[in-house]
Every structure is written in structure tokens, then in C-alpha cells.
Amino acid sequence: YNRVTSAEGSSEIVLVSGYSGAGKSALVKQAQNSFNEKDGFFLCGKFDQLQHVEPLSAIVDAFSGLCHEIMKKDAATRDQIRSAIQENVGSETGFLINLIPMLRN
């Protein structure tokens, strides 16, 4: 937590696993609240065993949530983020939009 919140532009990935009812969702929700206070982006997706026919469902869920957070930002910030995505993803933008329809907005 300290490593990510102290360095601007820093990113980390954390995978949480455990038995049903162990408190994983509560732990992630608490972490998300802390990051949102720091004006950062926190992506989380949950793999549902019943949705195993959709192999990337947790990733799509996480990035759809990010899109919702971006839509709450002002227009200038949204445009800046949109440009950064297009610049970094390049020709794969269409593929990502098909995978994560919320990116279209």
C-alpha cells in the first residue's frame, strides 16, 4: 500500500485468493476505499465460478469498473485519459472495445 501511494505513477497488481467466506471481498473493499481517498484508480474484478464460460470475466469486470470511475471525472481529464489509452494501446483499441464495451464511452 505505501509503495503504491507514495510514488506518483506507480502501479501494482495484487491477486487475492482464499476459501469462500474468508473475507476476501471485505479486504478488497477496504483497500479500494483507501485508494479512492488518494485520488488513484483501483481496479477489482471477481471471478465467479458460475461464469466460467467467460474466461476473462474478472478482467472485463475490473476494467468496466474503471470506466465508470473515469466517467465521473471532468471532461478534460476524460479526454486526457482517452488520449493516453489510444497512444499506449494503438491498433488494439478495437479489440479492447469489443472485449470491454464501456471503453467506447
N, CA and C atoms as an extended XYZ file, in Angstrom:
315
Properties=species:S:1:pos:R:3:atomname:S:1:resname:S:1:resid:I:1 pbc="F F F"
N         0.828       -1.193        0.000 N   TYR     1
C         0.000        0.000        0.000 CA  TYR     1
C         0.871        1.255        0.000 C   TYR     1
N         1.820        1.325        0.895 N   ASN     2
C         2.690        2.501        0.978 CA  ASN     2
C         3.503        2.699       -0.289 C   ASN     2
N         3.964        1.628       -0.882 N   ARG     3
C         4.784        1.710       -2.092 CA  ARG     3
C         3.984        2.341       -3.237 C   ARG     3
N         2.736        1.978       -3.361 N   VAL     4
C         1.925        2.478       -4.471 CA  VAL     4
C         1.451        3.898       -4.205 C   VAL     4
N         1.054        4.204       -2.990 N   THR     5
C         0.504        5.530       -2.707 CA  THR     5
C         1.577        6.604       -2.575 C   THR     5
N         2.816        6.224       -2.370 N   SER     6
C         3.867        7.227       -2.196 CA  SER     6
C         4.547        7.617       -3.499 C   SER     6
N         4.465        6.813       -4.519 N   ALA     7
C         5.140        7.099       -5.785 CA  ALA     7
C         4.117        7.409       -6.865 C   ALA     7
N         4.191        8.616       -7.412 N   GLU     8
C         3.251        9.003       -8.460 CA  GLU     8
C         3.495        8.167       -9.709 C   GLU     8
N         2.415        7.691      -10.291 N   GLY     9
C         2.525        6.885      -11.490 CA  GLY     9
C         2.849        5.431      -11.230 C   GLY     9
N         2.913        5.042       -9.982 N   SER    10
C         3.249        3.674       -9.631 CA  SER    10
C         2.026        2.768       -9.784 C   SER    10
N         2.271        1.537      -10.174 N   SER    11
C         1.204        0.550      -10.342 CA  SER    11
C         1.618       -0.751       -9.694 C   SER    11
N         0.652       -1.461       -9.213 N   GLU    12
C         0.885       -2.779       -8.634 CA  GLU    12
C        -0.313       -3.651       -8.973 C   GLU    12
N        -0.086       -4.937       -8.981 N   ILE    13
C        -1.178       -5.888       -9.116 CA  ILE    13
C        -1.124       -6.816       -7.910 C   ILE    13
N        -2.291       -7.051       -7.349 N   VAL    14
C        -2.409       -7.946       -6.202 CA  VAL    14
C        -3.532       -8.924       -6.511 C   VAL    14
N        -3.252      -10.179       -6.350 N   LEU    15
C        -4.261      -11.213       -6.539 CA  LEU    15
C        -4.622      -11.756       -5.162 C   LEU    15
N        -5.902      -11.810       -4.883 N   VAL    16
C        -6.378      -12.283       -3.593 CA  VAL    16
C        -7.133      -13.584       -3.815 C   VAL    16
N        -6.770      -14.592       -3.072 N   SER    17
C        -7.459      -15.871       -3.189 CA  SER    17
C        -7.700      -16.434       -1.797 C   SER    17
N        -8.617      -17.342       -1.710 N   GLY    18
C        -8.906      -17.973       -0.429 CA  GLY    18
C       -10.254      -18.666       -0.468 C   GLY    18
N       -10.570      -19.279        0.629 N   TYR    19
C       -11.822      -20.018        0.730 CA  TYR    19
C       -13.021      -19.083        0.769 C   TYR    19
N       -14.162      -19.596        0.365 N   SER    20
C       -15.415      -18.865        0.419 CA  SER    20
C       -15.702      -18.425        1.850 C   SER    20
N       -16.059      -17.166        2.004 N   GLY    21
C       -16.402      -16.657        3.325 CA  GLY    21
C       -15.213      -16.220        4.169 C   GLY    21
N       -14.027      -16.210        3.593 N   ALA    22
C       -12.818      -15.864        4.355 CA  ALA    22
C       -12.651      -14.356        4.540 C   ALA    22
N       -13.428      -13.537        3.835 N   GLY    23
C       -13.327      -12.090        3.972 CA  GLY    23
C       -12.542      -11.408        2.874 C   GLY    23
N       -12.356      -12.089        1.749 N   LYS    24
C       -11.592      -11.515        0.641 CA  LYS    24
C       -12.253      -10.248        0.108 C   LYS    24
N       -13.546      -10.291       -0.119 N   SER    25
C       -14.259       -9.133       -0.668 CA  SER    25
C       -14.206       -7.948        0.291 C   SER    25
N       -14.344       -8.194        1.573 N   ALA    26
C       -14.273       -7.115        2.562 CA  ALA    26
C       -12.883       -6.488        2.581 C   ALA    26
N       -11.860       -7.303        2.473 N   LEU    27
C       -10.482       -6.811        2.437 CA  LEU    27
C       -10.266       -5.926        1.217 C   LEU    27
N       -10.717       -6.375        0.065 N   VAL    28
C       -10.549       -5.617       -1.168 CA  VAL    28
C       -11.333       -4.307       -1.095 C   VAL    28
N       -12.546       -4.341       -0.572 N   LYS    29
C       -13.369       -3.132       -0.451 CA  LYS    29
C       -12.688       -2.102        0.438 C   LYS    29
N       -12.083       -2.540        1.535 N   GLN    30
C       -11.374       -1.624        2.428 CA  GLN    30
C       -10.174       -0.999        1.716 C   GLN    30
N        -9.433       -1.797        0.979 N   ALA    31
C        -8.292       -1.279        0.226 CA  ALA    31
C        -8.762       -0.278       -0.827 C   ALA    31
N        -9.869       -0.594       -1.484 N   GLN    32
C       -10.404        0.295       -2.517 CA  GLN    32
C       -10.770        1.648       -1.923 C   GLN    32
N       -11.391        1.662       -0.771 N   ASN    33
C       -11.753        2.925       -0.122 CA  ASN    33
C       -10.511        3.757        0.181 C   ASN    33
N        -9.453        3.118        0.624 N   SER    34
C        -8.206        3.825        0.933 CA  SER    34
C        -7.590        4.442       -0.318 C   SER    34
N        -7.587        3.708       -1.423 N   PHE    35
C        -7.009        4.225       -2.657 CA  PHE    35
C        -7.851        5.345       -3.240 C   PHE    35
N        -9.172        5.238       -3.133 N   ASN    36
C       -10.039        6.275       -3.672 CA  ASN    36
C        -9.827        7.600       -2.945 C   ASN    36
N        -9.482        7.548       -1.666 N   GLU    37
C        -9.186        8.762       -0.911 CA  GLU    37
C        -7.929        9.444       -1.434 C   GLU    37
N        -7.030        8.697       -2.019 N   LYS    38
C        -5.765        9.226       -2.552 CA  LYS    38
C        -5.909        9.679       -4.011 C   LYS    38
N        -7.125        9.662       -4.549 N   ASP    39
C        -7.417       10.057       -5.922 CA  ASP    39
C        -6.709        9.170       -6.942 C   ASP    39
N        -6.567        7.916       -6.602 N   GLY    40
C        -5.972        6.963       -7.528 CA  GLY    40
C        -7.046        6.091       -8.151 C   GLY    40
N        -6.637        5.206       -9.011 N   PHE    41
C        -7.566        4.252       -9.606 CA  PHE    41
C        -7.310        2.885       -9.011 C   PHE    41
N        -8.372        2.221       -8.673 N   PHE    42
C        -8.311        0.901       -8.069 CA  PHE    42
C        -9.223        0.000       -8.881 C   PHE    42
N        -8.652       -0.987       -9.515 N   LEU    43
C        -9.440       -1.923      -10.306 CA  LEU    43
C        -9.619       -3.202       -9.522 C   LEU    43
N       -10.821       -3.711       -9.530 N   CYS    44
C       -11.034       -5.020       -8.917 CA  CYS    44
C       -12.083       -5.758       -9.723 C   CYS    44
N       -11.861       -7.017       -9.867 N   GLY    45
C       -12.789       -7.886      -10.569 CA  GLY    45
C       -12.872       -9.189       -9.815 C   GLY    45
N       -14.013       -9.773       -9.872 N   LYS    46
C       -14.231      -11.001       -9.125 CA  LYS    46
C       -14.574      -12.118      -10.104 C   LYS    46
N       -13.824      -13.199      -10.003 N   PHE    47
C       -14.120      -14.357      -10.843 CA  PHE    47
C       -15.228      -15.151      -10.184 C   PHE    47
N       -16.307      -15.318      -10.901 N   ASP    48
C       -17.448      -16.076      -10.411 CA  ASP    48
C       -17.392      -17.457      -11.047 C   ASP    48
N       -17.340      -18.473      -10.226 N   GLN    49
C       -17.235      -19.838      -10.750 CA  GLN    49
C       -18.389      -20.190      -11.675 C   GLN    49
N       -19.528      -19.528      -11.509 N   LEU    50
C       -20.676      -19.812      -12.362 CA  LEU    50
C       -20.527      -19.187      -13.745 C   LEU    50
N       -19.582      -18.238      -13.903 N   GLN    51
C       -19.356      -17.594      -15.192 CA  GLN    51
C       -18.102      -18.131      -15.865 C   GLN    51
N       -17.739      -19.363      -15.601 N   HIS    52
C       -16.502      -19.906      -16.146 CA  HIS    52
C       -16.505      -20.020      -17.662 C   HIS    52
N       -17.665      -19.847      -18.303 N   VAL    53
C       -17.698      -19.880      -19.767 CA  VAL    53
C       -17.136      -18.587      -20.347 C   VAL    53
N       -17.012      -17.539      -19.538 N   GLU    54
C       -16.409      -16.278      -19.955 CA  GLU    54
C       -15.037      -16.186      -19.297 C   GLU    54
N       -13.979      -16.575      -19.998 N   PRO    55
C       -12.661      -16.721      -19.378 CA  PRO    55
C       -12.058      -15.429      -18.833 C   PRO    55
N       -12.421      -14.295      -19.374 N   LEU    56
C       -11.839      -13.029      -18.916 CA  LEU    56
C       -12.830      -12.191      -18.125 C   LEU    56
N       -13.852      -12.807      -17.556 N   SER    57
C       -14.925      -12.058      -16.901 CA  SER    57
C       -14.424      -11.167      -15.767 C   SER    57
N       -13.463      -11.613      -14.983 N   ALA    58
C       -12.957      -10.793      -13.882 CA  ALA    58
C       -12.196       -9.576      -14.408 C   ALA    58
N       -11.455       -9.749      -15.485 N   ILE    59
C       -10.708       -8.634      -16.064 CA  ILE    59
C       -11.659       -7.626      -16.702 C   ILE    59
N       -12.651       -8.124      -17.428 N   VAL    60
C       -13.658       -7.246      -18.034 CA  VAL    60
C       -14.393       -6.487      -16.941 C   VAL    60
N       -14.743       -7.162      -15.864 N   ASP    61
C       -15.427       -6.538      -14.730 CA  ASP    61
C       -14.565       -5.426      -14.134 C   ASP    61
N       -13.288       -5.691      -13.961 N   ALA    62
C       -12.374       -4.701      -13.378 CA  ALA    62
C       -12.266       -3.462      -14.263 C   ALA    62
N       -12.084       -3.654      -15.551 N   PHE    63
C       -11.922       -2.508      -16.436 CA  PHE    63
C       -13.240       -1.778      -16.681 C   PHE    63
N       -14.358       -2.470      -16.603 N   SER    64
C       -15.656       -1.792      -16.687 CA  SER    64
C       -15.835       -0.870      -15.485 C   SER    64
N       -15.422       -1.344      -14.314 N   GLY    65
C       -15.467       -0.504      -13.114 CA  GLY    65
C       -14.577        0.720      -13.260 C   GLY    65
N       -13.399        0.534      -13.855 N   LEU    66
C       -12.506        1.664      -14.098 CA  LEU    66
C       -13.177        2.680      -15.024 C   LEU    66
N       -13.853        2.197      -16.052 N   CYS    67
C       -14.552        3.099      -16.977 CA  CYS    67
C       -15.605        3.922      -16.249 C   CYS    67
N       -16.321        3.302      -15.325 N   HIS    68
C       -17.319        4.029      -14.531 CA  HIS    68
C       -16.652        5.128      -13.709 C   HIS    68
N       -15.499        4.835      -13.129 N   GLU    69
C       -14.770        5.837      -12.344 CA  GLU    69
C       -14.275        6.977      -13.224 C   GLU    69
N       -13.795        6.656      -14.408 N   ILE    70
C       -13.308        7.685      -15.324 CA  ILE    70
C       -14.448        8.596      -15.754 C   ILE    70
N       -15.633        8.039      -15.959 N   MET    71
C       -16.789        8.837      -16.384 CA  MET    71
C       -17.199        9.862      -15.328 C   MET    71
N       -16.791        9.676      -14.097 N   LYS    72
C       -17.092       10.633      -13.021 CA  LYS    72
C       -16.156       11.843      -13.051 C   LYS    72
N       -15.068       11.734      -13.808 N   LYS    73
C       -14.080       12.812      -13.894 CA  LYS    73
C       -14.582       13.905      -14.832 C   LYS    73
N       -13.952       15.083      -14.771 N   ASP    74
C       -14.328       16.188      -15.656 CA  ASP    74
C       -13.916       15.869      -17.096 C   ASP    74
N       -14.464       16.619      -18.029 N   ALA    75
C       -14.257       16.339      -19.458 CA  ALA    75
C       -12.786       16.393      -19.853 C   ALA    75
N       -12.044       17.348      -19.319 N   ALA    76
C       -10.620       17.469      -19.682 CA  ALA    76
C        -9.838       16.246      -19.222 C   ALA    76
N       -10.136       15.768      -18.026 N   THR    77
C        -9.455       14.577      -17.510 CA  THR    77
C        -9.818       13.357      -18.332 C   THR    77
N       -11.098       13.215      -18.680 N   ARG    78
C       -11.531       12.088      -19.518 CA  ARG    78
C       -10.820       12.111      -20.869 C   ARG    78
N       -10.708       13.297      -21.466 N   ASP    79
C       -10.016       13.408      -22.758 CA  ASP    79
C        -8.549       13.033      -22.635 C   ASP    79
N        -7.912       13.438      -21.547 N   GLN    80
C        -6.507       13.108      -21.314 CA  GLN    80
C        -6.326       11.598      -21.166 C   GLN    80
N        -7.218       10.967      -20.428 N   ILE    81
C        -7.155        9.506      -20.237 CA  ILE    81
C        -7.419        8.794      -21.558 C   ILE    81
N        -8.400        9.268      -22.308 N   ARG    82
C        -8.722        8.665      -23.608 CA  ARG    82
C        -7.511        8.721      -24.537 C   ARG    82
N        -6.850        9.874      -24.581 N   SER    83
C        -5.657       10.025      -25.434 CA  SER    83
C        -4.541        9.083      -24.991 C   SER    83
N        -4.347        8.957      -23.681 N   ALA    84
C        -3.298        8.074      -23.164 CA  ALA    84
C        -3.580        6.619      -23.525 C   ALA    84
N        -4.835        6.229      -23.445 N   ILE    85
C        -5.200        4.848      -23.803 CA  ILE    85
C        -4.926        4.615      -25.286 C   ILE    85
N        -5.384        5.533      -26.118 N   GLN    86
C        -5.183        5.381      -27.561 CA  GLN    86
C        -3.702        5.360      -27.926 C   GLN    86
N        -2.920        6.194      -27.268 N   GLU    87
C        -1.489        6.251      -27.547 CA  GLU    87
C        -0.782        4.962      -27.131 C   GLU    87
N        -1.168        4.404      -26.000 N   ASN    88
C        -0.484        3.216      -25.484 CA  ASN    88
C        -0.997        1.914      -26.072 C   ASN    88
N        -2.258        1.880      -26.451 N   VAL    89
C        -2.838        0.645      -26.971 CA  VAL    89
C        -2.715        0.579      -28.487 C   VAL    89
N        -2.779        1.709      -29.137 N   GLY    90
C        -2.597        1.777      -30.579 CA  GLY    90
C        -3.637        1.008      -31.365 C   GLY    90
N        -3.179        0.137      -32.228 N   SER    91
C        -4.069       -0.568      -33.151 CA  SER    91
C        -4.954       -1.612      -32.464 C   SER    91
N        -4.695       -1.898      -31.219 N   GLU    92
C        -5.501       -2.898      -30.493 CA  GLU    92
C        -6.724       -2.288      -29.828 C   GLU    92
N        -6.965       -1.001      -30.032 N   THR    93
C        -8.100       -0.324      -29.403 CA  THR    93
C        -9.414       -1.013      -29.757 C   THR    93
N        -9.602       -1.379      -31.006 N   GLY    94
C       -10.839       -2.039      -31.435 CA  GLY    94
C       -11.067       -3.352      -30.710 C   GLY    94
N       -10.006       -4.116      -30.541 N   PHE    95
C       -10.111       -5.380      -29.816 CA  PHE    95
C       -10.567       -5.134      -28.382 C   PHE    95
N        -9.964       -4.134      -27.734 N   LEU    96
C       -10.332       -3.849      -26.350 CA  LEU    96
C       -11.771       -3.364      -26.231 C   LEU    96
N       -12.227       -2.571      -27.192 N   ILE    97
C       -13.610       -2.091      -27.156 CA  ILE    97
C       -14.578       -3.258      -27.308 C   ILE    97
N       -14.220       -4.240      -28.143 N   ASN    98
C       -15.068       -5.429      -28.270 CA  ASN    98
C       -15.097       -6.240      -26.972 C   ASN    98
N       -13.975       -6.283      -26.290 N   LEU    99
C       -13.875       -7.013      -25.044 CA  LEU    99
C       -14.526       -6.265      -23.893 C   LEU    99
N       -14.313       -4.948      -23.860 N   ILE   100
C       -14.808       -4.093      -22.761 CA  ILE   100
C       -15.616       -2.958      -23.385 C   ILE   100
N       -16.902       -3.169      -23.662 N   PRO   101
C       -17.718       -2.177      -24.367 CA  PRO   101
C       -17.764       -0.798      -23.692 C   PRO   101
N       -17.574       -0.741      -22.385 N   MET   102
C       -17.593        0.547      -21.679 CA  MET   102
C       -16.494        1.481      -22.165 C   MET   102
N       -15.428        0.960      -22.767 N   LEU   103
C       -14.345        1.802      -23.287 CA  LEU   103
C       -14.819        2.714      -24.410 C   LEU   103
N       -15.893        2.349      -25.039 N   ARG   104
C       -16.424        3.141      -26.155 CA  ARG   104
C       -16.799        4.547      -25.681 C   ARG   104
N       -17.217        4.640      -24.423 N   ASN   105
C       -17.629        5.943      -23.878 CA  ASN   105
C       -16.429        6.786      -23.557 C   ASN   105
